[in-house]
């Protein structure tokens, strides 16, 4: 399952507030897949937190997303809106002959 699909899952699975033990018992085995194809369970991610109660589905989702591993991030530190870093050639301005 993609992590982006979990908010809807949380909305359907629980009446909020929901305690962490209930969430882990019901959905702890659900596997989340990274873009590279690796998997991690909801249990593994949520056990990194101290939260005992989730008041809303959004709060649970935020806790999940905030504790995902780097494998869920696209190109780390990539910014397509920033300028060119000093000392790096800007290939976007080079003339290209076809």
C-alpha positions in Angstrom: 0.0 0.0 0.0 1.2 3.5 -0.7 1.4 5.7 2.4 -0.7 8.3 0.7 -3.6 5.8 0.8 -3.5 5.4 4.6 -5.5 8.6 5.5 -8.6 7.1 3.9 -7.8 3.7 5.6 -7.6 5.4 9.0 -10.9 7.3 8.4 -12.7 4.1 7.5 -11.1 1.8 10.2 -11.4 3.8 13.4 -13.7 6.0 15.4 -11.6 8.8 16.8 -10.1 9.4 19.2 -8.2 6.1 18.8 -5.5 4.8 21.0 -2.2 3.6 19.7 -2.7 0.0 20.9 -5.9 -0.3 18.9 -4.3 1.1 15.8 -1.4 -1.3 16.0 -3.6 -4.2 16.8 -5.9 -3.6 13.8 -3.5 -2.2 11.2 0.0 -2.9 12.5 0.7 -5.6 9.9 -0.3 -3.3 6.9 2.8 -2.9 4.7 3.8 0.4 3.1 5.8 0.3 0.0 8.6 2.7 -0.9 9.0 3.9 -4.5 12.0 1.5 -4.7 9.8 -1.5 -3.7 11.0 -2.0 -0.1 8.3 -2.4 2.5 7.8 -1.4 6.1 4.8 -2.1 8.4 2.6 0.5 10.0 3.7 -1.0 13.3 7.4 -0.4 12.6 6.7 3.3 11.8 4.3 4.1 14.6 6.4 2.4 17.2 8.9 5.2 16.7 6.5 7.7 18.3 5.5 8.5 21.8 1.9 9.3 21.0 -0.7 7.3 23.0 -3.9 8.7 21.5 -4.7 10.0 18.0 -7.6 12.5 18.1 -8.3 12.6 14.4 -7.4 10.7 11.2 -5.2 13.6 10.1 -3.2 13.4 13.4 -2.6 9.7 12.9 -1.6 10.3 9.2 0.7 13.2 10.2 2.4 10.9 12.8 2.9 8.2 10.2 4.3 10.5 7.5 6.5 12.3 10.0 8.2 9.0 10.9 8.7 7.4 7.5 12.2 6.4 6.5 14.3 8.2 3.8 13.3 5.5 1.3 9.9 7.2 1.0 11.4 10.5 0.0 12.0 11.0 -3.7 15.4 12.5 -4.7 16.7 13.8 -1.3 17.5 17.5 -1.3 16.2 17.9 -4.8 14.7 21.3 -5.6 13.6 22.1 -9.1 12.9 25.7 -8.2 16.3 26.7 -6.8 19.1 28.4 -8.6 22.2 26.7 -9.8 24.7 25.7 -7.2 28.0 27.6 -7.4 30.7 25.6 -9.3 28.1 23.5 -11.2 27.7 23.9 -14.9 24.2 24.9 -16.0 23.5 22.5 -18.9 20.1 24.2 -19.4 21.7 27.2 -21.1 24.1 25.4 -23.4 23.4 25.5 -27.1 22.4 22.1 -28.5 22.7 21.2 -32.1 20.4 18.6 -33.6 
